[in-house]
Amino acid sequence: MKKLISLILAAMLLLTLVACNGTTNSSAPADSSGSAASSQLQSETPTLNTVTPGKLTMATDAGFAPYEYVEGEKVVGIDADIAQAIADYYGLELVIQDMDFTNALLAPQNGTADFAAAGVSITEERLETMDFTIEYAESDQVILVRKGFTDIQSEEDLANVKIGVQQSTTADLYCQEMGFESVSAYKKNLVAAEDLKNGQIDCMILDNMPAEAILAQNKEELEILDLVLFTDVYAMAVKKGNTEMAEALNVVLQQLIEEGKIEEFTKTHTEASL
């Protein structure tokens, strides 16, 4: 009887050991599978090669409210919010370089910025030297004048007045194509606005929303004519041939468009700048 009990106990002990070994062995593949899944997830995490490792650098002209303007010591605006969303998506620190518009367009081509955003319009001329993301906004080109100035009733009248534009913008290109002779190209729209108020120029040609922002600060002196010259579409400019950067920016831009975020950014900064 004792031998039988001993044999039963020995058998139970053996079964227990086998069960324990089975649990230990079955957990090994689970850990291995978990590591593989983790590695796969890491490999799918978006990465982006930038001019400065760990940072996303945007070149802009911060005198183009509501797309970019200075608040305190910080550049804010629609484009700044979009850029921050892109930086967050790729786990990068956003760096915004403020300069005049001409140099902002040159920065990606010179390798000092990853992209330029400052209400940059796509034109045939620019396509020769830079590449663009998808379009994310559009803007009418309007005419800003001193209150009561009546010499401009149609587009043809622009040939007979003194015009101010921002250098290298589509307004500047438009005046060149039209052959207008009395055109002053400024590095900053706000400087042109001061000359407009002082009578140094008769009008400014610029994008509607920046014109509205200038008007908001000068309602007693300036007005926008009810005349649209043409409509631009905005995109971000990258170095010619840098398809990786353009495609990476497009991923986030498309998402922001579909989620209505760019409309939210536009509403927020339009209200803030008017």
Secondary structure, 3 states (H helix, E strand, C coil): CHHHHHHHHHHHHHHHHHHHHHHHHHHHHHHHHHHHHHHHHHHHCCCCCCCECCEEEEEECCCECCCEEEECCEEECHHHHHHHHHHHHCCCEEEEEECCHHHHHHHHHHCCCCEECCCCECCHHHHCCEEECCCCEEEEEEEEEECCCCCCCCHHHHHHCCEEEECCCHHHHHHHHHCCCCEEEECCHHHHHHHHHCCCCCEEEEEHHHHHHHHHHCCCCEEECCCCCEEEEECCEEECCCHHHHHHHHHHHHHHHHCCHHHHHHHHHHHHHC
